[in-house]
Amino acid sequence: VFFRGTKDELIQLCNSSNGDTTDDANTDPNTITITVISERGSKNEQRQTITAPKGANVRQVLVDSGINVYQSLTRWTNCEGKQLCGTCIVNVKEGNGNTNRKSMDEESTLRENPDGYRLACVTFAYGDITVETFPPIKAAQWTR
């Protein structure tokens, strides 16, 4: 089954059919929450919560919020979100079902890593998610 309509129509359809009956006046149905875990497991572990519009690009939201998704020299030599370098890897810890599917290119780039690992530049969030920056990667992930 294919949906023939705009992105906004799809979001509206998903909102109307998700069974959400809360009447919280402070909850905007067009925004989501992205929780970011930085330096997990270290004494400097931090959690930051960011509000973003539904359908937001994860890399752009993190970069706009001052959160670095790149390690080492790739901070300056990355492709700026064009899915050419494979260096903006994040781990979607919670809410993976609230993101778009992996493309074949992304799947190939991350082939030896856990399913929750995503390229932030091609990940779009349509619901609340929790992401971990700088997750441990396999040796075959040469792009880092």
C-alpha positions, 0 to 999 in steps of 0.5 A: 500500500502506497500513500499518495499525498503530502508529508503534512497529510501523512503526519496528520493521518498518523496523528488522527489514527494513533489513538492518542486521547490526551487533552494536554493543552501544552502538547503540540501535535506537530512537535516531538522530543529528541533526548540526546545522551552524550558521553554515555558510560563516562563520568561526564555523561549528559542528557539533553532534551530538544523539542523539534518539529515532526519530520525533523532531520536528526543531524540538523536538529543536533547541529543547530542545538550545538551538539557535535555528532562527529568525532576527530577530524570529521568535525571539519571534513564531513559532507554536511549532511549529504550522506557521502561520508558516513561519519554522523553515526548515532544510536537510536536507543528508544523510538526507532519506530518513530524514524524513517526506514533505513535506505539500502545505502545507509544499511550498507554503510552500517552493515556490521553495526547494531540495528539501532545505529543510524546516519543522523543526516538521513534520519528523520524523526516523526515521534519522540526518540532518544539518541546516543552520540558517539556509540561504539562502532565495529572495526569495519566502520572505517569512515570514523 
